[in-house]
Amino acid sequence: MIKKLSVFLLSTVACLLRCNHAFLCQSPHRSPQLLTLQSTIGPAIQVAQSTHDLLSVSLWLPTDDNLPSHVRSQHVHHEKRQRWAAQWLTRFMELQQSSSDETDASLYAEEAFVRTVMAAAQPYDDTIPPTRKETQAIRQSLVALHTLLRTNSKNGVAAESKIIPSIRLLIQRAEQIAPLIPLQEAIEVRWAVRGLLASMGDQLALPQLEQRVSRLPFDILPCGVADLQSVSAWQQDIPFHFDTIVTRTGANVQERRGTAWVAEEGIGALAYSGKLMTPHPLPASVLHVMRQVEHAMGRTEGSFFDCALCNWYPDGESACKFHTDPEHGTMWDRLTCVVAAGDARRFAFRPIQTSWEVWDFNQHTRRPQTKGVNNEPAVIRLFPGDIVQMYDSCNDDFHHAVYPDADGRGRVSLVLKRALPRGSKGHRGHGLVGEGRRSRRKR
């Protein structure tokens, strides 16, 4: 009985908060009387059950008339405003991602959405160094906006025109604070910023953000490949197979993702995930993507990639845990690229047995010595056509992963590689069963 009563009371409070804010936020220019209840903005954001619920929660701006003097002048209130804006955008993103319906991009022109982006972008005082909470809010807002705009990029930027100035201001703020952001977060901010600029067809110089990540052996190029064919078309072109592999415990398990190894003539097998994959002929569609990726990377000295590991994730549960790709630098060139079609998925990097501080040469962001290793993953959502580049020591020093997505409907990724010649005869790839000396002698 007590448990049921508690659930009822919590539901009632949540409902009252939502109704309260639906009433309070009808007018974007709120009066001092309405601002006395601003402490309930955070809970109202959290209990919102739809994007339309959120659009009834409108944040205040420093430019609003009749703001109480303490709200306008005290840093703590502006810090809350930026934090609420980040939470609002993140909640909007979560609700959009969980919906099976495509979000109408015209919602981005709604006054509440426009004001929220403005609230996230407008600083309190440029002469005051940002606090840690402010840098976190800026990162959170940019990551959410990146997902929102890229998800609806097909609808064009016409509906987004009202928010573009604020997004540019938010990006400029991120560039200003780049030296103060921990490296892991700087990676996420830069990826989000580059995706936003590509989505808007815009360009901004970001020297400080670029410098922060310049020593890392991986990168992401947004919108690098255009007009990728559908997942079903890739299934027709590529001979995917769900193999049974042996785990570390000795159990036989069928893989949850389909795989195929395609290569130019003369390239042998790929040793991967405890199996030796026989090559199939390189489809013209994969070859076309290879040339597009090379062009996007600015490679003009002729073709580079000549083989590819193809992965088919049939649903949201099929994913790829943290791992490294083997034999880069011996069997395969250290430069490898990943491009995908279908679902947008979260992709992550994390250092292997080291911390981000090892890769961070910015003294401002080095954390004091603590127990354990700071190797929490840097995560960003990849969209169809984005290019992940891994080079130099990436597969020696970093794990990478593809996260599951409960709402996923299917994804195909192409891991593009270049085979290295080995030995005096220049063999490329692994030999296949029945092709060794002993097998030839028995013939």
C-alpha positions as CSV (number, residue, x, y, z in Angstrom):
1,M,0.0,0.0,0.0
2,I,2.8,2.4,1.0
3,K,4.7,1.6,-2.3
4,K,1.6,2.3,-4.4
5,L,1.0,5.6,-2.5
6,S,4.6,6.7,-3.1
7,V,4.3,6.0,-6.8
8,F,1.0,7.9,-6.9
9,L,2.6,10.9,-5.1
10,L,5.6,10.9,-7.4
11,S,3.4,10.8,-10.5
12,T,1.3,13.6,-9.1
13,V,4.3,15.8,-8.4
14,A,5.7,15.2,-11.9
15,C,2.3,16.0,-13.5
16,L,2.0,19.2,-11.5
17,L,5.6,20.3,-12.5
18,R,4.7,19.7,-16.1
19,C,1.4,21.6,-15.9
20,N,3.1,24.4,-13.9
21,H,5.7,24.9,-16.6
22,A,3.2,24.6,-19.4
23,F,1.5,27.6,-17.8
24,L,4.6,29.6,-16.7
25,C,6.3,29.5,-20.1
26,Q,3.5,30.7,-22.4
27,S,5.3,34.0,-22.7
28,P,9.0,34.0,-23.7
29,H,9.7,37.3,-22.0
30,R,8.9,36.2,-18.4
31,S,8.1,38.6,-15.6
32,P,9.9,38.7,-12.2
33,Q,6.9,37.0,-10.7
34,L,7.2,34.0,-13.0
35,L,10.9,33.8,-12.3
36,T,10.3,33.1,-8.6
37,L,9.5,29.5,-9.6
38,Q,12.5,29.0,-11.8
39,S,13.9,26.4,-9.4
40,T,11.4,23.9,-11.0
41,I,12.7,24.3,-14.5
42,G,15.2,21.4,-14.1
43,P,12.5,18.9,-12.9
44,A,10.1,20.0,-15.6
45,I,12.8,19.1,-18.2
46,Q,13.4,15.7,-16.7
47,V,9.7,14.7,-16.5
48,A,8.9,15.8,-20.1
49,Q,7.5,12.8,-22.0
50,S,7.6,14.3,-25.5
51,T,9.2,17.0,-27.5
52,H,6.0,19.0,-27.3
53,D,6.2,18.8,-23.5
54,L,9.6,20.4,-23.7
55,L,8.5,23.1,-26.0
56,S,6.3,24.3,-23.2
57,V,9.3,24.9,-21.0
58,S,10.9,28.2,-22.2
59,L,14.2,29.4,-20.6
60,W,15.0,33.0,-19.7
61,L,17.7,35.0,-21.5
62,P,20.0,37.7,-20.3
63,T,18.3,40.1,-22.8
64,D,14.8,39.6,-21.4
65,D,13.1,42.6,-20.0
66,N,12.2,42.9,-16.3
67,L,14.7,40.4,-15.0
68,P,15.3,40.6,-11.3
69,S,18.7,42.3,-10.7
70,H,20.1,39.4,-8.8
71,V,19.3,37.0,-11.7
72,R,20.9,39.4,-14.2
73,S,24.0,40.1,-12.2
74,Q,24.9,36.9,-10.3
75,H,27.1,34.3,-12.1
76,V,25.3,31.4,-10.4
77,H,22.0,32.1,-12.2
78,H,23.7,32.2,-15.6
79,E,25.5,29.0,-14.8
80,K,22.1,27.4,-14.1
81,R,20.7,28.9,-17.3
82,Q,23.4,27.2,-19.4
83,R,23.1,23.9,-17.5
84,W,19.3,23.9,-18.0
85,A,19.7,24.6,-21.7
86,A,22.1,21.7,-22.0
87,Q,19.7,19.4,-20.2
88,W,16.8,20.7,-22.3
89,L,18.6,19.9,-25.6
90,T,19.8,16.5,-24.4
91,R,16.3,15.6,-23.3
92,F,14.9,16.7,-26.7
93,M,17.6,14.6,-28.4
94,E,16.7,11.5,-26.2
95,L,13.0,11.9,-26.9
96,Q,13.7,12.2,-30.6
97,Q,15.9,9.2,-30.7
98,S,13.4,7.0,-28.8
99,S,10.6,8.0,-31.2
100,S,9.9,5.9,-34.3
101,D,8.6,8.9,-36.2
102,E,10.9,11.3,-37.9
103,T,11.1,14.7,-36.1
104,D,9.7,17.6,-38.0
105,A,12.6,19.9,-38.5
106,S,10.2,22.9,-38.3
107,L,10.2,22.3,-34.5
108,Y,13.7,23.8,-34.5
109,A,12.1,27.1,-35.5
110,E,9.7,27.0,-32.5
111,E,10.4,29.9,-30.2
112,A,11.1,27.7,-27.2
113,F,13.8,25.8,-29.2
114,V,15.3,29.0,-30.5
115,R,15.5,30.5,-27.0
116,T,17.0,27.3,-25.6
117,V,19.9,27.4,-28.1
118,M,20.4,31.1,-27.3
119,A,20.4,30.3,-23.6
120,A,23.0,27.6,-24.1
121,A,25.2,30.0,-26.2
122,Q,25.1,33.3,-24.5
123,P,27.9,33.8,-21.9
124,Y,27.5,35.8,-18.7
125,D,30.7,37.7,-18.9
126,D,33.5,37.0,-21.4
127,T,36.1,38.5,-19.1
128,I,35.4,35.9,-16.4
129,P,37.1,32.5,-17.0
130,P,34.4,29.8,-17.5
131,T,33.8,27.3,-14.6
132,R,34.0,23.5,-15.0
133,K,30.2,23.4,-15.0
134,E,30.0,25.9,-17.9
135,T,32.5,23.9,-20.0
136,Q,30.5,20.7,-19.4
137,A,27.3,22.5,-20.4
138,I,28.8,23.7,-23.6
139,R,30.0,20.2,-24.5
140,Q,26.6,18.7,-23.7
141,S,24.7,21.3,-25.8
142,L,27.0,20.8,-28.8
143,V,26.8,17.0,-28.7
144,A,23.0,17.2,-28.5
145,L,22.7,19.8,-31.3
146,H,25.0,17.7,-33.5
147,T,22.7,14.7,-33.2
148,L,19.5,16.7,-33.7
149,L,20.7,18.6,-36.8
150,R,22.4,15.6,-38.4
151,T,19.4,13.4,-37.8
152,N,17.2,15.8,-39.7
153,S,19.8,17.0,-42.3
154,K,17.6,15.8,-45.2
155,N,15.1,18.5,-44.4
156,G,17.6,21.2,-45.1
157,V,18.6,24.1,-42.9
158,A,15.7,26.4,-43.8
159,A,13.9,25.6,-40.5
160,E,17.2,25.9,-38.6
161,S,18.1,29.4,-39.9
162,K,16.8,31.0,-36.6
163,I,19.2,29.0,-34.5
164,I,22.3,29.1,-36.7
165,P,23.6,32.4,-35.2
166,S,23.4,30.9,-31.7
167,I,25.0,27.7,-32.9
168,R,27.9,29.7,-34.3
169,L,28.2,31.6,-31.1
170,L,28.3,28.3,-29.1
171,I,31.0,26.9,-31.4
172,Q,33.0,30.1,-30.9
173,R,32.6,29.7,-27.2
174,A,33.9,26.1,-27.5
175,E,36.9,27.3,-29.4
176,Q,37.7,29.9,-26.7
177,I,37.6,27.4,-23.9
178,A,39.3,24.6,-25.8
179,P,42.5,24.8,-23.7
180,L,40.5,24.3,-20.5
181,I,38.5,21.2,-21.6
182,P,39.9,17.7,-20.7
183,L,41.1,16.0,-23.8
184,Q,38.4,13.3,-23.8
185,E,35.8,16.0,-23.9
186,A,37.7,18.2,-26.4
187,I,37.6,15.2,-28.8
188,E,33.8,15.0,-28.4
189,V,33.4,18.8,-28.8
190,R,35.5,18.9,-31.9
191,W,33.7,16.0,-33.5
192,A,30.3,17.6,-32.8
193,V,31.5,21.0,-34.0
194,R,32.8,19.6,-37.3
195,G,29.5,17.7,-37.8
196,L,27.4,20.8,-37.1
197,L,29.5,22.9,-39.5
198,A,29.1,20.3,-42.2
199,S,25.4,20.1,-41.6
200,M,25.0,23.9,-41.9
201,G,27.4,24.1,-44.9
202,D,29.5,26.5,-42.8
203,Q,33.1,27.0,-42.0
204,L,34.9,28.4,-39.0
205,A,38.5,28.5,-38.1
206,L,39.1,26.4,-34.9
207,P,42.8,26.4,-34.3
208,Q,42.7,25.7,-30.6
209,L,40.3,22.7,-30.9
210,E,42.4,21.4,-33.8
211,Q,45.6,21.8,-31.7
212,R,44.1,19.9,-28.8
213,V,43.6,16.7,-30.8
214,S,46.5,17.0,-33.2
215,R,48.6,14.3,-31.5
216,L,45.9,11.6,-31.6
217,P,46.2,8.8,-34.2
218,F,42.5,8.9,-35.2
219,D,40.1,11.4,-36.7
220,I,36.6,11.7,-38.0
221,L,35.6,13.4,-41.3
222,P,31.9,14.2,-41.3
223,C,29.8,13.8,-44.5
224,G,32.8,12.4,-46.3
225,V,30.8,10.1,-48.6
226,A,27.6,11.2,-50.2
227,D,24.7,9.1,-51.5
228,L,25.5,5.8,-49.8
229,Q,23.2,3.0,-51.0
230,S,20.7,1.4,-48.6
231,V,21.5,-1.4,-46.2
232,S,19.3,-3.8,-48.3
233,A,21.4,-2.9,-51.4
234,W,24.6,-3.7,-49.5
235,Q,23.1,-7.0,-48.5
236,Q,22.6,-7.8,-52.2
237,D,26.2,-6.8,-53.1
238,I,28.1,-8.3,-50.3
239,P,28.1,-12.1,-49.3
240,F,27.6,-11.6,-45.6
241,H,27.8,-14.7,-43.3
242,F,27.1,-15.2,-39.6
243,D,30.1,-17.3,-38.5
244,T,30.5,-19.5,-35.4
245,I,33.5,-18.4,-33.4
246,V,35.3,-19.8,-30.4
247,T,35.3,-17.5,-27.4
248,R,38.1,-17.2,-24.8
249,T,36.3,-19.6,-22.6
250,G,36.2,-22.2,-25.4
251,A,32.5,-21.9,-26.2
252,N,31.2,-21.9,-29.7
253,V,29.1,-18.8,-30.3
254,Q,27.4,-17.6,-33.5
255,E,28.3,-13.9,-34.2
256,R,25.5,-11.4,-33.9
257,R,26.7,-9.5,-36.9
258,G,27.3,-10.7,-40.4
259,T,30.8,-10.3,-41.9
260,A,32.5,-10.6,-45.2
261,W,36.0,-10.1,-46.5
262,V,36.2,-8.6,-50.0
263,A,39.5,-7.9,-51.8
264,E,41.2,-7.4,-55.1
265,E,42.5,-10.4,-56.9
266,G,45.8,-11.7,-55.4
267,I,45.0,-10.7,-51.8
268,G,44.6,-13.6,-49.4
269,A,42.6,-14.1,-46.2
270,L,42.0,-11.9,-43.2
271,A,42.7,-13.2,-39.7
272,Y,40.0,-11.6,-37.6
273,S,38.1,-12.4,-34.4
274,G,39.5,-15.9,-34.1
275,K,38.8,-16.9,-37.7
276,L,40.5,-16.9,-41.1
277,M,38.2,-15.1,-43.6
278,T,38.4,-16.2,-47.2
279,P,38.3,-13.3,-49.7
280,H,35.4,-12.6,-52.0
281,P,35.7,-10.5,-55.2
282,L,35.6,-6.8,-54.6
283,P,32.1,-5.5,-55.5
284,A,32.0,-2.4,-57.7
285,S,29.9,-0.6,-55.0
286,V,32.6,-1.1,-52.4
287,L,35.3,0.0,-54.9
288,H,33.3,3.2,-55.6
289,V,33.2,4.0,-51.8
290,M,37.0,3.4,-51.6
291,R,37.6,6.1,-54.3
292,Q,35.2,8.5,-52.6
293,V,36.9,8.1,-49.3
294,E,40.3,8.6,-50.9
295,H,39.0,11.8,-52.6
296,A,37.6,13.1,-49.3
297,M,40.9,12.5,-47.6
298,G,42.7,14.5,-50.3
299,R,44.7,11.6,-51.7
300,T,45.5,12.3,-55.3
301,E,48.3,9.9,-56.0
302,G,46.0,7.1,-57.3
303,S,44.1,4.4,-55.6
304,F,45.1,3.3,-52.1
305,F,42.5,0.9,-50.6
306,D,42.3,-2.6,-52.1
307,C,40.3,-4.7,-49.6
308,A,37.6,-4.3,-47.0
309,L,36.1,-6.0,-43.9
310,C,32.3,-5.6,-44.3
311,N,30.0,-5.8,-41.2
312,W,26.3,-6.1,-41.2
313,Y,24.5,-5.2,-37.9
314,P,21.0,-6.5,-38.5
315,D,19.4,-4.8,-35.4
316,G,20.1,-2.5,-32.6
317,E,21.4,-5.2,-30.3
318,S,24.2,-6.2,-32.7
319,A,27.3,-4.2,-31.9
320,C,31.1,-4.4,-31.6
321,K,32.8,-4.3,-28.2
322,F,36.0,-2.5,-27.5
323,H,38.8,-4.1,-29.6
324,T,41.7,-3.4,-31.9
325,D,42.1,-4.4,-35.5
326,P,45.0,-6.9,-35.7
327,E,48.2,-6.9,-37.8
328,H,48.2,-3.3,-38.9
329,G,51.8,-2.4,-39.8
330,T,52.6,-6.0,-40.8
331,M,49.9,-7.5,-43.0
332,W,47.9,-4.3,-43.5
333,D,48.8,-0.6,-43.8
334,R,48.3,1.4,-40.6
335,L,45.9,3.7,-42.3
336,T,42.4,2.2,-42.2
337,C,39.0,4.0,-42.7
338,V,35.5,3.1,-41.6
339,V,32.3,4.3,-43.4
340,A,28.8,3.1,-42.7
341,A,25.2,3.2,-44.1
342,G,22.0,2.8,-42.2
343,D,21.6,3.5,-38.5
344,A,23.5,6.4,-36.9
345,R,25.5,4.7,-34.1
346,R,27.7,5.9,-31.2
347,F,31.4,5.2,-31.9
348,A,34.0,5.4,-29.2
349,F,37.8,5.4,-28.6
350,R,39.6,4.8,-25.4
351,P,43.3,4.5,-24.5
352,I,44.7,1.0,-23.8
353,Q,46.3,0.7,-20.4
354,T,47.1,4.4,-20.4
355,S,45.2,7.6,-19.6
356,W,44.1,10.5,-21.7
357,E,46.7,12.6,-19.9
358,V,49.5,10.6,-21.6
359,W,48.1,12.0,-24.9
360,D,47.3,15.5,-23.5
361,F,50.2,18.0,-23.7
362,N,48.0,20.8,-22.4
363,Q,49.1,21.6,-18.9
364,H,45.9,23.5,-18.1
365,T,43.7,20.4,-18.3
366,R,45.9,17.8,-16.6
367,R,44.1,16.4,-13.6
368,P,45.8,15.7,-10.3
369,Q,47.0,12.2,-9.7
370,T,44.1,9.9,-8.6
371,K,43.7,6.2,-8.2
372,G,42.9,4.2,-11.3
373,V,43.4,5.1,-15.0
374,N,41.5,7.9,-16.7
375,N,40.5,6.1,-19.9
376,E,36.8,6.8,-20.1
377,P,35.8,6.6,-23.8
378,A,35.4,9.6,-26.0
379,V,32.0,9.0,-27.7
380,I,30.3,10.6,-30.7
381,R,27.3,9.6,-32.9
382,L,28.4,8.6,-36.4
383,F,26.0,9.2,-39.3
384,P,25.9,7.6,-42.7
385,G,28.8,8.8,-44.8
386,D,31.0,9.9,-41.9
387,I,34.6,8.7,-42.3
388,V,36.5,7.3,-39.3
389,Q,40.3,7.5,-39.9
390,M,42.7,5.3,-37.8
391,Y,46.4,5.6,-38.5
392,D,49.9,5.4,-37.1
393,S,49.7,3.7,-33.7
394,C,45.9,3.8,-33.3
395,N,45.4,0.1,-33.2
396,D,48.3,-0.3,-30.8
397,D,47.3,2.4,-28.4
398,F,43.5,2.7,-28.6
399,H,40.5,0.5,-28.4
400,H,37.5,1.4,-30.5
401,A,33.8,0.2,-30.3
402,V,30.4,0.5,-31.9
403,Y,27.7,0.8,-29.3
404,P,24.3,-1.0,-29.4
405,D,21.2,1.0,-30.1
406,A,17.8,-0.2,-28.7
407,D,16.0,1.5,-31.6
408,G,18.4,0.3,-34.3
409,R,17.1,-1.0,-37.6
410,G,20.2,-2.1,-39.4
411,R,23.7,-0.9,-40.3
412,V,26.4,-1.9,-42.7
413,S,30.0,-0.7,-42.2
414,L,32.9,-1.0,-44.5
415,V,36.4,-1.1,-42.9
416,L,38.7,-0.2,-45.8
417,K,42.2,-1.5,-45.8
418,R,45.4,-1.8,-47.9
419,A,47.3,-5.1,-48.1
420,L,51.1,-4.9,-47.6
421,P,53.4,-7.2,-49.7
422,R,55.4,-9.7,-47.6
423,G,58.5,-11.6,-48.3
424,S,60.5,-12.0,-51.5
425,K,57.4,-13.0,-53.5
426,G,55.3,-10.1,-52.2
427,H,52.4,-12.2,-51.0
428,R,49.5,-10.1,-49.6
429,G,47.2,-11.4,-46.9
430,H,47.2,-14.8,-45.2
431,G,47.4,-18.0,-47.1
432,L,44.3,-20.2,-47.2
433,V,43.9,-23.8,-46.1
434,G,45.2,-26.1,-48.8
435,E,47.6,-23.5,-50.3
436,G,50.7,-24.2,-48.2
437,R,53.8,-26.2,-49.1
438,R,52.7,-29.3,-47.5
439,S,49.4,-29.2,-49.3
440,R,51.1,-28.7,-52.6
441,R,53.4,-31.6,-52.0
442,K,50.5,-33.9,-51.4
443,R,48.9,-33.1,-54.7
